[in-house]
Amino acid sequence: MPAALTQTAALAGAADTGSFLAARRQLFRTAPQRAAGSVAALGLWLAVAASSKRDRGGRASGRTLALASVNAAGQLAMLGVHLKHRIAGPRVWVGAALGSAALAGAVASR
């Protein structure tokens, strides 16, 4: 079950980030650094999901644990930046929660 939590949270995070990018395609022209960061976050979400799927026996590999850790740290940093600038909407909170859930699932399945 914890491995399923990791994969489900990572796929939900990827879907959210992908929908953010799809709805704001102009970012690639107006704020390319922000768009690149979001693309990197999407890649990380997908890497966590893929790594979790590859794990055998429901036990998280070191690779999955490392990816989930980096992702959770990144999501919490993103929340911190948004809070600092007083622009933290629900999506940023959900991203931090999903990153934490993916990490918790990976830790619990070790």
C-alpha positions in Angstrom: 0.0 0.0 0.0 2.7 2.6 0.8 4.2 2.0 -2.7 0.8 2.7 -4.2 0.7 6.0 -2.2 4.0 7.0 -3.7 2.9 6.3 -7.2 -0.5 7.8 -6.9 0.7 11.0 -5.3 3.5 11.3 -7.9 1.0 10.9 -10.8 -1.4 13.4 -9.2 1.5 15.9 -8.9 2.5 15.3 -12.5 -1.1 15.8 -13.7 -1.3 19.1 -11.7 2.0 20.4 -13.0 1.1 19.3 -16.5 -2.2 21.1 -16.4 -0.5 24.2 -15.0 1.9 24.3 -18.0 -0.9 23.5 -20.5 -3.0 26.4 -19.1 -0.1 28.8 -19.1 1.7 28.2 -22.4 2.6 31.9 -22.6 5.1 31.3 -19.7 7.5 29.8 -22.2 7.7 33.3 -23.8 7.1 35.6 -20.9 8.8 33.8 -18.1 11.0 31.1 -19.6 12.9 30.4 -16.3 9.6 29.8 -14.5 8.4 27.6 -17.3 11.7 25.6 -17.2 11.3 25.1 -13.5 7.8 23.8 -13.9 9.0 21.4 -16.7 11.8 20.2 -14.4 9.2 19.6 -11.6 7.0 17.7 -14.1 10.0 15.5 -15.0 10.7 14.9 -11.3 7.1 13.9 -10.6 7.2 11.5 -13.5 10.6 10.1 -12.4 9.2 9.4 -8.9 6.2 7.6 -10.4 8.3 5.6 -12.9 10.8 4.6 -10.2 8.0 3.6 -7.8 6.5 1.4 -10.5 9.8 -0.3 -11.2 10.3 -1.2 -7.6 9.7 -4.9 -6.9 7.9 -6.5 -4.0 6.3 -3.2 -2.9 9.6 -2.1 -1.4 10.9 1.3 -2.4 14.4 1.3 -3.8 17.0 3.8 -2.9 16.4 5.5 -6.2 12.7 6.0 -5.4 13.5 7.2 -1.9 16.1 9.7 -3.3 13.8 11.0 -6.0 10.9 11.3 -3.6 13.1 13.2 -1.2 14.3 15.7 -3.8 10.8 16.2 -5.0 9.4 16.8 -1.5 12.2 19.2 -0.8 11.5 21.1 -4.0 7.7 21.2 -3.4 8.3 22.6 0.1 10.8 25.1 -1.2 8.2 26.2 -3.8 5.6 26.6 -1.0 8.1 28.7 0.9 8.8 31.0 -2.0 5.1 31.5 -2.6 4.5 32.2 1.1 7.3 34.7 1.2 5.7 36.6 -1.7 2.2 36.2 -0.2 0.9 34.4 -3.3 0.4 30.9 -2.0 -2.8 29.5 -3.5 -4.3 26.1 -3.0 -2.2 24.5 -5.8 1.0 25.2 -4.0 -0.3 23.7 -0.8 -1.5 20.6 -2.7 1.9 20.2 -4.4 3.6 20.3 -1.0 1.1 17.8 0.4 1.5 15.5 -2.6 5.3 15.7 -2.4 5.1 14.8 1.3 2.7 11.9 0.6 5.0 10.5 -2.1 7.9 10.6 0.3 5.9 9.2 3.2 4.9 6.3 1.0 8.5 5.6 -0.1 9.7 5.8 3.5 7.0 3.5 4.8 7.7 0.9 2.1 11.4 0.6 3.0 
